[in-house]
Amino acid sequence: MVLFMAVAHGETVQCAITRDALEEHFWTPVGATDARLLKAYMDGRKRIAAAVERKMLRDRRAPIVLHASDFSH
């Protein structure tokens, strides 16, 4: 899991993205190191930020935790 802060709709919120989400949607190998998880987060941060915004539209409770299902459309 990668923890991060995001600004969405004028609010700063505590967020996290699960390992499963990074493995399934951001090409992170299963069992990857923390450094590789962080690289996958950094490489995908625009998509991740968009998912945070979508999730905040549905529910403004913090923290926001992104799961693999949040990237399946």
DSSP file (Angstrom, degrees, kcal/mol; ACC not computed):
  #  RESIDUE AA STRUCTURE BP1 BP2  ACC     N-H-->O    O-->H-N    N-H-->O    O-->H-N    TCO  KAPPA ALPHA  PHI   PSI    X-CA   Y-CA   Z-CA
    1    1 A M              0   0    0      0, 0.0     2,-0.5     0, 0.0    17,-0.2   0.000 360.0 360.0 360.0 138.4    0.0    0.0    0.0
    2    2 A V  E     -A   17   0A   0     15,-2.3    15,-2.0    35,-0.1     2,-0.3  -0.961 360.0-153.0-112.8 127.0    1.2    3.5   -0.8
    3    3 A L  E     +A   16   0A   0     -2,-0.5     2,-0.3    13,-0.2    13,-0.2  -0.782  26.5 153.4 -97.1 141.7    0.0    6.4    1.4
    4    4 A F  E     -A   15   0A   0     11,-2.5    11,-3.1    -2,-0.3     2,-0.4  -0.980  39.6-116.5-158.9 165.3   -0.2    9.9   -0.1
    5    5 A M  E     -A   14   0A   0     -2,-0.3     2,-0.3     9,-0.2     9,-0.2  -0.869  32.1-174.3-106.6 143.5   -2.0   13.2    0.2
    6    6 A A  E     -A   13   0A   0      7,-2.4     7,-3.1    -2,-0.4     2,-0.6  -0.972  22.4-136.5-137.3 152.4   -4.1   14.5   -2.6
    7    7 A V  E     +A   12   0A   0     -2,-0.3     2,-0.4     5,-0.2     5,-0.2  -0.952  33.3 163.6-108.5 121.5   -6.0   17.7   -3.4
    8    8 A A  E >   -A   11   0A   0      3,-2.7     3,-1.6    -2,-0.6    -2,-0.1  -0.989  66.1  -6.5-141.2 129.0   -9.5   17.1   -4.8
    9    9 A H  T 3  S-     0   0    0     -2,-0.4     3,-0.1     1,-0.3    -1,-0.1   0.859 130.1 -54.4  56.0  38.2  -12.3   19.6   -5.1
   10   10 A G  T 3  S+     0   0    0      1,-0.2     2,-0.4    -3,-0.0    -1,-0.3   0.531 117.2 107.9  77.7   6.4  -10.4   22.1   -3.0
   11   11 A E  E <   -A    8   0A   0     -3,-1.6    -3,-2.7     2,-0.0     2,-0.6  -0.925  63.9-137.1-118.1 142.3   -9.7   19.7   -0.1
   12   12 A T  E     -A    7   0A   0     -2,-0.4     2,-0.4    -5,-0.2    -5,-0.2  -0.870  33.1-178.5 -94.0 124.8   -6.5   18.0    0.9
   13   13 A V  E     -A    6   0A   0     -7,-3.1    -7,-2.4    -2,-0.6     2,-0.4  -0.939  31.0-116.9-128.9 147.7   -7.3   14.4    1.8
   14   14 A Q  E     +A    5   0A   0     -2,-0.4    50,-2.4    -9,-0.2     2,-0.3  -0.658  44.7 177.1 -78.2 134.5   -5.3   11.5    3.1
   15   15 A C  E     -Ab   4  64A   0    -11,-3.1   -11,-2.5    -2,-0.4     2,-0.3  -0.875  19.3-168.5-136.9 165.6   -5.3    8.7    0.6
   16   16 A A  E     -Ab   3  65A   0     48,-1.9    50,-3.2    -2,-0.3     2,-0.4  -0.981  10.5-151.4-150.8 152.2   -3.9    5.2   -0.1
   17   17 A I  E     -Ab   2  66A   0    -15,-2.0   -15,-2.3    -2,-0.3    50,-0.2  -0.998  27.5-123.3-125.3 133.6   -3.7    2.9   -3.0
   18   18 A T     >  -     0   0    0     48,-2.5     4,-1.9    -2,-0.4     5,-0.2  -0.287  15.7-119.4 -76.0 158.2   -3.6   -0.9   -2.4
   19   19 A R  H  > S+     0   0    0      1,-0.2     4,-2.7     2,-0.2     5,-0.2   0.899 115.0  57.7 -58.6 -42.4   -0.9   -3.2   -3.6
   20   20 A D  H  > S+     0   0    0      1,-0.2     4,-2.8     2,-0.2     5,-0.3   0.912 105.3  49.5 -57.4 -43.9   -3.6   -5.1   -5.6
   21   21 A A  H  > S+     0   0    0     45,-0.3     4,-2.4     1,-0.2     5,-0.4   0.915 112.4  47.5 -62.3 -42.6   -4.5   -2.0   -7.5
   22   22 A L  H  X S+     0   0    0     -4,-1.9     6,-1.4     1,-0.2     4,-1.3   0.883 114.9  46.5 -66.6 -37.5   -0.9   -1.3   -8.3
   23   23 A E  H  < S+     0   0    0     -4,-2.7     4,-0.3     4,-0.2    -2,-0.2   0.909 119.1  39.1 -70.7 -41.7   -0.3   -4.9   -9.4
   24   24 A E  H  < S+     0   0    0     -4,-2.8    -2,-0.2    -5,-0.2    -3,-0.2   0.816 132.3  19.4 -80.3 -31.3   -3.4   -5.2  -11.5
   25   25 A H  H  < S+     0   0    0     -4,-2.4    -3,-0.2    -5,-0.3    -2,-0.2   0.498 123.8  46.6-121.9  -5.9   -3.5   -1.7  -13.2
   26   26 A F  S  < S-     0   0    0     -4,-1.3    -3,-0.1    -5,-0.4    -2,-0.1   0.075 103.2-110.1-130.6  25.3    0.0   -0.2  -12.9
   27   27 A W        +     0   0    0     -4,-0.3    -4,-0.2     1,-0.2    -3,-0.1   0.799  59.8 156.7  56.3  37.2    2.2   -3.1  -14.1
   28   28 A T        -     0   0    0     -6,-1.4    -1,-0.2    -9,-0.1    -2,-0.1  -0.829  43.8-119.3 -92.8 127.6    3.7   -3.8  -10.7
   29   29 A P    >   -     0   0    0      0, 0.0     3,-1.7     0, 0.0     2,-0.1  -0.334  35.7 -95.6 -64.4 146.4    5.1   -7.4  -10.3
   30   30 A V  T 3  S+     0   0    0      1,-0.3   -10,-0.0    -7,-0.1   -11,-0.0  -0.410 113.6  19.1 -59.4 133.0    3.5   -9.5   -7.6
   31   31 A G  T 3  S+     0   0    0      1,-0.2    -1,-0.3    -2,-0.1   -12,-0.0   0.659  90.6 168.5  79.1  16.8    5.7   -9.3   -4.5
   32   32 A A    <   -     0   0    0     -3,-1.7    -1,-0.2     1,-0.1    -4,-0.0  -0.173  37.5-102.4 -62.0 155.0    7.4   -6.1   -5.7
   33   33 A T     >  -     0   0    0      1,-0.1     4,-2.2     4,-0.0     5,-0.2  -0.244  31.7-105.5 -70.5 164.7    9.6   -4.1   -3.3
   34   34 A D  H  > S+     0   0    0      1,-0.2     4,-2.4     2,-0.2     5,-0.2   0.873 122.5  56.2 -59.2 -37.2    8.4   -0.9   -1.6
   35   35 A A  H  > S+     0   0    0      1,-0.2     4,-2.0     2,-0.2    -1,-0.2   0.898 107.5  47.8 -62.9 -40.2   10.6    1.0   -4.0
   36   36 A R  H  > S+     0   0    0      2,-0.2     4,-2.4     1,-0.2    -1,-0.2   0.876 109.9  52.6 -69.3 -37.4    8.9   -0.6   -7.0
   37   37 A L  H  X S+     0   0    0     -4,-2.2     4,-2.3     2,-0.2    -2,-0.2   0.923 110.1  48.7 -60.9 -44.1    5.4    0.1   -5.5
   38   38 A L  H  X S+     0   0    0     -4,-2.4     4,-2.6     1,-0.2    -2,-0.2   0.888 109.9  51.5 -64.8 -39.1    6.4    3.8   -5.1
   39   39 A K  H  X S+     0   0    0     -4,-2.0     4,-2.7     2,-0.2    -1,-0.2   0.917 109.2  50.3 -63.3 -42.4    7.7    4.0   -8.7
   40   40 A A  H  X S+     0   0    0     -4,-2.4     4,-1.7     2,-0.2    -2,-0.2   0.905 111.0  49.7 -62.5 -40.8    4.4    2.5  -10.0
   41   41 A Y  H  < S+     0   0    0     -4,-2.3     4,-0.3     2,-0.2    -2,-0.2   0.946 112.3  46.9 -60.7 -48.7    2.5    5.1   -7.9
   42   42 A M  H >< S+     0   0    0     -4,-2.6     3,-0.9     1,-0.2    -2,-0.2   0.898 112.3  50.0 -62.6 -41.0    4.7    7.9   -9.3
   43   43 A D  H 3< S+     0   0    0     -4,-2.7     3,-0.2     1,-0.2    -1,-0.2   0.826 120.2  36.2 -66.5 -30.9    4.3    6.7  -12.9
   44   44 A G  T 3X S+     0   0    0     -4,-1.7     4,-2.4    -5,-0.2     3,-0.4   0.191  78.5 118.7-107.0  16.8    0.5    6.5  -12.6
   45   45 A R  H <> S+     0   0    0     -3,-0.9     4,-2.6    -4,-0.3     5,-0.2   0.774  72.5  55.5 -61.6 -28.3   -0.2    9.5  -10.4
   46   46 A K  H  > S+     0   0    0     -3,-0.2     4,-2.0     2,-0.2    -1,-0.2   0.940 112.2  42.6 -68.8 -44.5   -2.4   11.2  -13.0
   47   47 A R  H  > S+     0   0    0     -3,-0.4     4,-1.9     2,-0.2    -2,-0.2   0.887 115.3  51.2 -64.6 -38.2   -4.7    8.2  -13.3
   48   48 A I  H  X S+     0   0    0     -4,-2.4     4,-2.2     2,-0.2    -2,-0.2   0.913 108.3  50.8 -66.2 -42.8   -4.6    7.8   -9.5
   49   49 A A  H  X S+     0   0    0     -4,-2.6     4,-2.2     1,-0.2    -1,-0.2   0.892 109.1  51.9 -61.7 -39.5   -5.5   11.5   -8.9
   50   50 A A  H  X S+     0   0    0     -4,-2.0     4,-2.3     1,-0.2    -1,-0.2   0.891 108.7  50.7 -63.8 -38.8   -8.4   11.1  -11.3
   51   51 A A  H  X S+     0   0    0     -4,-1.9     4,-2.5     2,-0.2    -2,-0.2   0.880 108.0  52.9 -66.5 -37.7   -9.6    8.0   -9.3
   52   52 A V  H  X S+     0   0    0     -4,-2.2     4,-2.5     2,-0.2    -2,-0.2   0.936 109.7  48.9 -61.4 -46.0   -9.4   10.0   -6.1
   53   53 A E  H  X S+     0   0    0     -4,-2.2     4,-1.6     1,-0.2    -2,-0.2   0.916 111.6  48.5 -61.6 -43.7  -11.5   12.8   -7.6
   54   54 A R  H  X S+     0   0    0     -4,-2.3     4,-1.2     1,-0.2    -1,-0.2   0.915 112.4  48.7 -61.8 -42.3  -14.1   10.3   -8.8
   55   55 A K  H  X S+     0   0    0     -4,-2.5     4,-2.3     1,-0.2     3,-0.2   0.876 108.2  53.9 -67.9 -36.2  -14.2    8.6   -5.4
   56   56 A M  H  < S+     0   0    0     -4,-2.5    -1,-0.2     1,-0.2    -2,-0.2   0.824 102.6  58.0 -67.3 -30.3  -14.6   11.9   -3.6
   57   57 A L  H  < S+     0   0    0     -4,-1.6    -1,-0.2     1,-0.2    -2,-0.2   0.859 112.9  40.2 -65.1 -34.3  -17.6   12.7   -5.8
   58   58 A R  H  < S+     0   0    0     -4,-1.2     2,-0.3     1,-0.3    -2,-0.2   0.843 136.1   4.6 -80.8 -35.8  -19.3    9.6   -4.5
   59   59 A D     <  -     0   0    0     -4,-2.3    -1,-0.3    -5,-0.1    -2,-0.1  -0.896  54.3-162.1-157.4 117.1  -18.2    9.8   -0.9
   60   60 A R        +     0   0    0     -2,-0.3     2,-0.2    -3,-0.2    -4,-0.1   0.372  51.8 123.0 -86.3   5.5  -16.3   12.6    0.8
   61   61 A R        -     0   0    0      2,-0.1    -2,-0.1   -48,-0.0   -48,-0.0  -0.473  60.1-106.6 -70.5 136.7  -15.2   10.6    3.8
   62   62 A A  S    S+     0   0    0     -2,-0.2     2,-0.1     2,-0.1   -47,-0.1  -0.774  88.6  53.6-104.7 155.0  -11.5   10.5    4.4
   63   63 A P  S    S-     0   0    0      0, 0.0     2,-0.6     0, 0.0   -48,-0.2   0.576  72.5-150.1 -77.2 157.9   -9.2    8.7    4.1
   64   64 A I  E     -b   15   0A   0    -50,-2.4   -48,-1.9    -2,-0.1     2,-0.5  -0.838  11.4-167.3 -92.6 124.4   -9.7    7.6    0.5
   65   65 A V  E     -b   16   0A   0     -2,-0.6     2,-0.5   -50,-0.2   -48,-0.2  -0.966   7.8-151.1-116.9 120.8   -8.5    4.1   -0.2
   66   66 A L  E     -b   17   0A   0    -50,-3.2   -48,-2.5    -2,-0.5   -45,-0.3  -0.783  15.4-174.5 -94.4 128.6   -8.2    3.1   -3.8
   67   67 A H    >   -     0   0    0     -2,-0.5     3,-1.6   -50,-0.2     4,-0.3  -0.651  43.9 -95.9-112.3 171.1   -8.7   -0.6   -4.7
   68   68 A A  G >  S+     0   0    0      1,-0.3     3,-1.9    -2,-0.2     4,-0.3   0.866 122.3  62.4 -55.7 -37.3   -8.3   -2.4   -8.0
   69   69 A S  G >  S+     0   0    0      1,-0.3     3,-0.9     2,-0.2    -1,-0.3   0.729  89.6  68.8 -63.9 -21.4  -12.0   -2.1   -8.6
   70   70 A D  G <  S+     0   0    0     -3,-1.6    -1,-0.3     1,-0.2    -2,-0.2   0.611 102.7  45.3 -72.3 -10.3  -11.7    1.7   -8.6
   71   71 A F  G <  S+     0   0    0     -3,-1.9     2,-0.6    -4,-0.3    -1,-0.2   0.361  89.9  96.2-112.2   2.2   -9.8    1.4  -11.9
   72   72 A S    <         0   0    0     -3,-0.9   -47,-0.0    -4,-0.3    -3,-0.0  -0.843 360.0 360.0 -94.7 119.1  -12.1   -1.1  -13.6
   73   73 A H              0   0    0     -2,-0.6    -1,-0.1     0, 0.0    -4,-0.0   0.397 360.0 360.0-111.6 360.0  -14.5    0.7  -15.9
